[in-house]
Amino acid sequence: MGFALAAIFPTIIWLAPQQIDADLVPSAIGFLTSVASVGAATVPTLLGWLANQFGLGVIPAFIVGLAIVMLVLQRQITRA
């Protein structure tokens, strides 16, 4: 799953200048990278904590939940 998701970050950075006003691109890319860094730190930490509390069976459910959130966000963005 992680290998399949690896292309999302560079694709978002590549698409940002096409979707955002030129004046906002540097700030938007800075924001995107900072949000990605926060996610890279918090998601594994949260998943490890949940697995410690409830067992390793929570990992697939968590990943499916994240995939559903990503699909919903992608549908919202592409509809606009």
C-alpha positions as CSV (number, residue, x, y, z in Angstrom):
1,M,0.0,0.0,0.0
2,G,2.8,2.4,0.9
3,F,4.5,1.8,-2.4
4,A,1.3,2.5,-4.3
5,L,0.9,5.8,-2.5
6,A,4.4,6.9,-3.0
7,A,3.6,8.9,-6.2
8,I,0.9,11.0,-4.5
9,F,3.2,13.6,-2.9
10,P,5.3,14.5,-6.0
11,T,2.1,14.6,-8.1
12,I,0.5,17.0,-5.7
13,I,3.6,19.2,-5.8
14,W,3.6,19.1,-9.6
15,L,-0.1,19.9,-9.9
16,A,-0.1,22.7,-7.3
17,P,1.2,25.4,-9.7
18,Q,-1.4,24.5,-12.2
19,Q,-4.3,24.8,-9.7
20,I,-3.2,27.8,-7.6
21,D,-2.5,31.5,-8.5
22,A,1.1,32.1,-9.3
23,D,1.5,34.5,-6.4
24,L,0.5,31.8,-3.9
25,V,2.5,28.9,-5.3
26,P,5.6,29.2,-3.1
27,S,3.4,29.5,0.1
28,A,1.1,26.7,-1.1
29,I,4.0,24.3,-1.7
30,G,5.5,25.2,1.7
31,F,2.2,24.5,3.3
32,L,1.8,21.2,1.4
33,T,5.3,20.0,2.5
34,S,4.7,21.0,6.1
35,V,1.3,19.2,6.2
36,A,3.0,16.1,4.6
37,S,5.7,16.3,7.3
38,V,3.1,16.4,10.0
39,G,1.3,13.5,8.5
40,A,4.5,11.5,8.1
41,A,5.2,12.0,11.8
42,T,1.7,11.5,13.2
43,V,0.2,8.7,11.2
44,P,2.8,6.1,12.0
45,T,2.8,7.2,15.6
46,L,-1.0,7.0,15.9
47,L,-1.0,3.7,14.1
48,G,1.6,2.3,16.5
49,W,-0.3,3.5,19.5
50,L,-3.5,2.0,18.2
51,A,-1.8,-1.3,17.4
52,N,-0.3,-1.3,20.9
53,Q,-3.7,-0.7,22.5
54,F,-5.9,-2.9,20.4
55,G,-3.6,-5.3,18.6
56,L,-2.2,-5.6,15.1
57,G,-5.6,-6.2,13.6
58,V,-6.3,-2.5,13.7
59,I,-3.7,-1.8,11.1
60,P,-5.7,-3.0,8.0
61,A,-8.8,-1.1,9.2
62,F,-6.8,2.1,9.7
63,I,-5.3,1.8,6.2
64,V,-8.6,1.2,4.6
65,G,-10.0,4.1,6.5
66,L,-7.2,6.4,5.2
67,A,-7.8,5.1,1.7
68,I,-11.5,5.9,2.0
69,V,-10.7,9.4,3.2
70,M,-8.3,9.9,0.3
71,L,-11.0,8.7,-2.2
72,V,-13.6,11.1,-0.8
73,L,-11.2,14.0,-0.9
74,Q,-10.1,13.1,-4.4
75,R,-13.8,13.1,-5.5
76,Q,-14.4,16.4,-3.9
77,I,-11.4,18.0,-5.6
78,T,-12.1,16.6,-9.0
79,R,-15.8,17.6,-8.9
80,A,-14.9,21.3,-8.4
